[in-house]
Amino acid sequence: MAKDKPIENNVAKDASPENNAPKNNAATGGNGKAKKNLKIFVKQDVSVKINGEKIKFKKGQQSVSKGIADILINAGYADEI
């Protein structure tokens, strides 16, 4: 009788936590870890460059990462809700 093959894990390689982790970009604050979102009110349409990425925000309520919210609030473009 032939030896049985060992059962392999059927989880796809792409489903690993390393492959599903957020990428380093402005939305993650550049460290690859998802940030807590904050609600802000953007006072006017604005375009800002954060970590080399140009991001546009329209006037009104937005939900953005804490890092981006801090930048917009400190620059005077938004208020925290």
C-alpha positions in Angstrom: 0.0 0.0 0.0 1.3 3.4 -0.9 2.1 5.9 1.8 -0.5 8.7 2.2 0.6 12.2 1.4 0.6 14.6 4.3 -2.4 16.9 4.3 -1.4 20.4 3.4 -2.9 23.5 4.7 -5.5 24.7 2.1 -5.1 28.4 3.0 -4.0 30.3 0.0 -0.7 32.0 0.3 -2.3 35.4 -0.5 -4.5 35.1 2.6 -1.5 35.3 5.0 -1.6 38.3 7.4 1.6 39.7 5.8 0.0 39.9 2.4 -3.2 41.5 3.8 -1.6 44.1 6.0 -2.2 47.7 5.1 0.5 49.1 2.8 2.7 52.1 3.9 0.8 55.1 2.7 -0.8 58.3 4.0 -3.9 56.5 5.1 -1.9 54.3 7.5 0.4 57.1 8.7 3.3 55.5 6.8 4.0 52.7 9.2 1.8 50.0 7.6 -0.5 49.7 10.6 -4.2 50.8 10.3 -5.0 53.9 12.3 -8.1 54.8 14.2 -10.4 57.0 12.2 -11.6 60.4 13.4 -14.6 62.4 12.2 -13.7 65.9 11.1 -15.4 68.8 9.3 -13.3 70.1 6.4 -13.9 73.9 6.2 -13.2 74.2 2.5 -12.2 72.1 -0.5 -8.5 71.5 0.0 -5.7 69.5 -1.6 -2.7 68.5 0.6 0.4 66.5 0.1 1.1 64.0 2.8 4.0 61.6 2.7 4.4 62.4 -1.0 0.8 61.6 -1.8 -1.6 64.3 -2.9 -5.0 63.9 -1.3 -8.1 66.0 -2.0 -10.8 66.7 0.6 -14.1 68.2 -0.1 -15.9 70.6 2.3 -18.0 68.8 4.8 -17.8 65.9 7.2 -15.1 63.3 6.6 -13.8 60.2 8.4 -10.0 60.0 8.1 -7.1 58.4 10.0 -5.9 60.2 13.2 -2.6 61.2 11.6 -4.3 62.9 8.6 -6.9 64.5 10.9 -4.2 66.0 13.0 -2.4 67.4 10.0 -5.7 69.0 8.6 -6.7 70.3 12.0 -3.2 71.8 12.8 -3.1 73.5 9.4 -6.5 75.1 10.1 -8.4 73.2 7.3 -10.6 71.2 9.5 -12.2 70.9 13.0 -12.7 67.7 14.9 -16.4 66.6 15.4 
